Amino acid sequence: MAFVTGGSDFIRGLEWVARDHDPEMTADDRGAYLREWEIVKGLLWHASVIVIDDLFQDVATLSSRSGDPDAWEDTSVISALPPRFGRYYDSLFAKKFLIAMSDVTAALANGWVELASVAHELAAHILLEHVVVPQETYEIELRFDLVDHLTDVLFEDRDFELLYSPRLDGFEDAPDPGHGAVNLDFASWFVPFNGVRLPAPYATKLPGEEV
């Protein structure tokens, strides 16, 4: 367990979440809750290393199979993105997504900032899904649903989940997809939501930019 929690010291951007517990908890439950936060932070650290490492391999895979429209299906992280956009997942996209993932993991380490684009939301979603990898590897059982809690508080909204629905194929290209959803069309995934929360330049697409 010490091997897992060792990485928790490097996840300093979630301290505000760790303080968000039920005020009616007993002292014993609160202590258990905070101890599990240390475990979850350690799992996030390990998951962050795993996804970045896998994305480097995904870039190599897509680069070596340039022009193969099915190459994305043989990736580790890119294949976890909405499958109906698979034809767009080439090596350049994977490089940009790797930087977006790096932005998210850096925010976990240094201080959380609101997710800057749809690509960053997708990266955070996939990262949280990957927490199960080290959790299962080290056979860790958690009493509190802290990963679910993170999913509730780290996203401003969950509109990006609509991209995974095959029933809604094409809705994102409508002038107004509804529900206030923005930038869900594939061409806008790397466009920042606003001028305040800005991603790394490599993972930024300026409005109207062709490439």
N, C-alpha and C positions, 0 to 999 in steps of 0.2 A: 504493500500500500504506500510505503514511503516513496517508492519509485514514481508512483502516479502523482502523489500530492506535491512532489518536489517542484513540478512545473507551475504549481499554483502561485508561487511567489512572483512569477513573471506575467500573471494575468491581473493587472491592476486597474483595468478599466471597468470592472464590474462591482466595485465595492459598494456603490449606491444600490445595486440590486440586492446584495447580500444583506443589507439593512432592512429590506422590505419583507418583513415577516409578520405573521399574525400576532398582534399585541396581546392577545389572550393566551398565547402559548405559555406553558409552564416553563420554569427555568431550565428543567432538564430537556424539554423539547427544543427550546431555543438553542441550547448548547449543541444538541444533535443536529439541528438545522444548520448551524454555522459550520459544524465539522463537515457536513455533507457539501456545503458550498466550497470548502477547500478541495474536496475530492472532485467536484464538478469542474472547478477551475483547472485542476490538474488534467482532467480528461479533455478539456478544451485546448489546453496547451499541446497535448499529444495529438489531438485531432487536427490542430492547425499545422503541425509538422507533416502529418500524413497527407493532408489535401494539397499542400504546396508541393511536396515531393511528387505526388501523383500527377499534379498538373504539369510539372516539368516533363514527365514521361508522356503525358498527353500531347504536349507541344511536339515532342520528338516523333510520336506516332503519326500525327496529322501532317507534319512536315515531310515525313518519308513516304506518305501515301497521298501526296497532293493530287487533286483531281478525282480521288475516289470518294464518291458521295456517301458511302457507307462506312468510311474510316472512323467516324465519330462513335459508332456503335462499339468499337473495340478500345475505347478509352475508359479510364476509371472515374474521373470527375466530370468531364464534359458530357458523358453519357447520362449523367444525373440531371441534366438540364431538360427543359420541355422538349420532348422528342419530335414534335411536329416542326421544329425549326432546325432539325438535324442537318439539312442541306446547307445551312449557313455556317456550320461549326468547322471552320478551317483553322489552319495553324495561326494565322493572324488573330482571329477571334480568340483562340485559346491563350495566346500571349497576353491579350488585353484582359481576359478573364482572370488569368493568373495574377496580374497586377491588382485587379479589383479585389481578389481574395486576399492578397497581401495587405491592401488597405484595411480590410475588415479585421484581419488577425492583428495588425499593428494597433488598431483601435482597442481591441481587447486587452492588449498589453499596456498601452500608454494612457488611455483615457477615452471612453466611449464617445463617439460623435454619431449623430443621426446618419443613416445610410444615404449615400449621395446619389445613387441612381438605381435603376431596375437591376442592372448587372450586379451591383453591390448587395441588393436585397437577395438576389438569387444565390450569391456567394455565401452570405450569412446563413441562408436556409440550408444549403448543402453542408456547410460547416457544422451546423447543429445536428443535422442528420448523421454526420460522421462520428459524433461523440460515442455512438454505440459501438464503434470499432474497438477502441481501447477498453471500453467498459466490458465488452464481451471477452476480450483477450485476457483481461485480468480478473474476470468473473466477479465483478463488483455489483452488489445489489444496493439500490438506493431506496430509501424510505419515502423521501419527498420528491415530488415531480418538478425538480428544479430546472431541468432542460425545457419542459413544457412552459414553465414560468418565464424563462428567457425568451422563448418564442413569443410569448404574449407581450413582453415589454420592450424588446429590441426593435420591433418593426412599427413604423408609424401606421401602416395598414398592411393588409395581406392581399392586395389586388394582384400581385405577381403570381399568386397561386392559380388564378384563372388561366394562366398560360399553359398549365398542365392539363387542362380539360379538353379532350378531343371534340366534345360537343360544341365548344365555343370557337372552333377553328375559323379564323378570319375576323373575329370581333374586334381585335386590337387595331385593325386597320381602319375602322370606322372613324369619322371625324370626331365623334364623341362616344367613346365606348361605354359611357354611363358610370354612375357611382363615383364620379370624380377621379376615375383612374386616368393616369397620365403616363406617357412614354412607354406604353406596353408594346407598341409596334417594334419589331426587331431592330429597325434602323435607329431607334431612340434609346436602346438599352443602356448605352454609355453616356447619354446626355444627362448632365446634372439636373436634379430637380429644381435647384435654385442657385443663386450666386453666393450662398453662404456656406453650405457644406460641399466642398469641392474635393474630388478624387485626385489621385496622382495624374499628371498630365498624360501619361501613356494610356491610362484607362478612361480618358475623357474624350468624348466626341462633341465638338462644338455644334450648336444648332445650325442646320443647313449644310454642314460639312459632308462631302460625298464619301470620304473614306474614313 
